[in-house]
Amino acid sequence: MSIEIKWKDSDPDSGERRFLRAAKFGGQWRFSYRMQRRDVRWRSLEPTREMWEHLLDSLKRRYRRREGVSDEDVEEVERVLGDWRKPIDEEE
């Protein structure tokens, strides 16, 4: 089964609105974006911590509505966030 979560944010470089997608297929999460809603091509994206947090929040809400999200999906994203390392310049 595949899961797809979509949302909007602002591009950190240009400040323009962009459309984001996190999709789980074949047991792997992939993040992508496009700048136009009707653009056909999704471009690959390295996720930030904020993107993982948004994904976790969305999964928890969908789980409550029983939309195909399992406990394992939620636990996997919680593990990724738990293992998240601060960039070297932020560590004390």
C-alpha positions in Angstrom: 0.0 0.0 0.0 1.2 3.5 -0.7 0.7 6.7 1.3 0.9 10.2 -0.1 0.8 13.4 1.9 0.7 16.8 0.1 1.0 20.3 1.5 2.3 23.8 0.6 5.1 25.9 2.0 7.5 28.6 0.8 10.7 27.9 -1.1 13.6 28.9 1.3 15.6 30.4 -1.6 13.0 32.4 -3.6 10.2 32.8 -1.0 7.8 31.5 -3.7 5.0 29.1 -2.8 5.8 25.5 -3.6 3.8 22.3 -3.4 5.4 19.5 -1.4 4.7 15.7 -1.4 5.9 12.9 0.9 5.1 9.5 -0.6 5.8 6.1 0.9 6.0 3.4 -1.7 7.9 0.1 -1.4 8.7 0.8 2.2 10.6 4.0 1.5 9.6 7.7 2.1 10.4 10.1 -0.8 10.0 13.8 -0.7 9.5 15.9 -3.8 8.2 19.4 -4.8 6.9 21.4 -7.7 6.5 25.1 -8.0 3.2 25.2 -10.0 0.1 23.3 -8.9 -0.5 22.0 -12.4 3.1 21.1 -13.2 3.3 17.4 -14.1 6.9 16.8 -12.9 7.7 16.4 -9.2 11.4 17.1 -8.4 13.2 15.2 -5.8 13.9 17.0 -2.5 16.1 16.3 0.6 13.7 16.6 3.5 14.2 19.0 6.4 13.3 18.3 10.0 10.2 20.6 9.6 9.1 18.4 6.7 9.4 15.2 8.8 7.5 16.9 11.6 4.7 18.0 9.2 4.6 14.4 7.9 4.3 13.0 11.4 1.5 15.4 12.3 -0.4 14.5 9.1 0.1 10.8 9.7 -1.3 11.0 13.2 -4.4 13.0 12.0 -5.0 10.5 9.1 -4.6 7.6 11.5 -7.4 8.9 13.6 -9.6 9.1 10.5 -8.5 5.5 9.5 -7.0 6.4 6.1 -4.6 3.5 5.8 -1.9 4.7 8.1 -0.5 2.1 10.4 1.2 2.3 13.8 4.4 1.3 12.1 4.2 4.3 9.7 3.9 6.7 12.6 6.6 4.9 14.6 9.0 5.0 11.6 8.7 8.8 11.2 9.0 9.2 15.0 12.3 7.2 14.8 13.6 9.4 12.0 12.9 12.5 14.1 14.4 10.9 17.2 17.6 10.1 15.4 17.7 13.6 13.8 21.1 15.2 14.3 21.7 18.9 14.7 24.0 20.4 12.2 27.6 20.7 13.5 27.3 24.5 13.9 24.3 24.1 16.2 25.8 21.5 18.5 27.3 22.6 21.8 
